[in-house]
Amino acid sequence: MFIFEVKKEDINGCIGQYVAAMIAAQLFNQVQESEVERIYETVATRTKWKFLFIEGKTVYLDSVEYYIKEIDKILGILLQPFQPILTII
């Protein structure tokens, strides 16, 4: 997981940079032969947070920007990648 701080308060204006970082991480993992299913990324300003992840060749971008006053939601999202995956048979 990456966490980026946006200096100019423009989260959406830098989406390409965030996606490039996730693709670079995928390529690095491939070379190291330690691929993972998903790479998560968090982008934050002083007051807002946004979440993305890449799986294969598809990038998923949360359409919601979370404000720092929603710290319970932010922490819940940050913990999600570390939760066990449930399989229903």
C-alpha positions in Angstrom: 0.0 0.0 0.0 1.2 3.5 -0.8 0.1 6.7 0.9 0.7 9.9 -1.0 0.3 13.4 0.3 -1.0 15.9 -2.2 0.6 19.3 -1.7 -1.8 21.5 -3.8 -5.1 20.1 -2.6 -5.9 18.7 -6.0 -6.4 14.9 -5.6 -8.0 14.3 -9.0 -5.4 16.3 -10.9 -2.7 13.8 -10.1 -4.6 10.5 -10.7 -2.2 9.6 -13.6 0.8 9.8 -11.2 -0.9 7.5 -8.7 -1.8 5.0 -11.3 1.8 5.1 -12.7 3.1 4.3 -9.2 0.8 1.3 -8.9 1.8 0.0 -12.3 5.5 0.5 -11.4 4.9 -1.5 -8.2 3.3 -4.3 -10.3 6.2 -4.4 -12.6 8.7 -4.5 -9.7 6.8 -7.3 -8.1 6.8 -9.3 -11.4 10.6 -8.9 -11.7 11.0 -10.0 -8.1 8.6 -12.9 -8.8 6.5 -11.8 -5.8 3.3 -10.7 -7.5 0.3 -9.7 -5.4 -3.4 -9.7 -6.5 -4.0 -6.1 -5.6 -2.0 -3.0 -5.0 -3.7 -0.4 -2.8 -3.1 3.3 -2.8 -4.3 6.2 -0.6 -4.0 9.8 -1.5 -4.5 12.5 1.1 -4.5 16.3 1.5 -4.7 18.1 4.8 -8.4 17.4 5.0 -9.4 14.8 2.4 -8.6 11.2 1.6 -9.2 9.1 -1.5 -8.6 5.4 -2.2 -7.6 3.4 -5.3 -6.4 0.0 -6.1 -5.2 -1.9 -9.2 -6.0 -5.5 -9.9 -4.5 -6.9 -13.1 -4.9 -4.2 -15.7 -7.9 -2.6 -14.1 -7.7 0.5 -11.8 -10.5 1.0 -9.3 -11.0 4.6 -8.0 -13.3 5.3 -5.1 -15.6 8.1 -6.3 -16.0 9.4 -2.7 -13.5 11.8 -1.0 -13.5 11.2 2.7 -12.9 14.1 5.0 -10.7 13.9 8.1 -13.7 14.2 10.4 -14.8 10.8 9.0 -11.7 9.1 10.7 -13.7 6.0 11.5 -14.5 5.4 7.8 -10.9 6.2 6.8 -9.4 3.7 9.3 -11.9 1.1 8.3 -10.9 1.4 4.6 -7.2 1.4 5.5 -7.6 -1.9 7.4 -9.7 -3.6 4.7 -6.7 -5.0 2.7 -5.5 -6.8 5.9 -8.8 -8.6 6.5 -9.0 -12.3 5.8 -10.9 -13.2 2.6 -14.0 -15.3 3.3 -14.8 -18.1 0.9 -18.4 -19.3 0.8 -18.8 -22.8 -0.4 
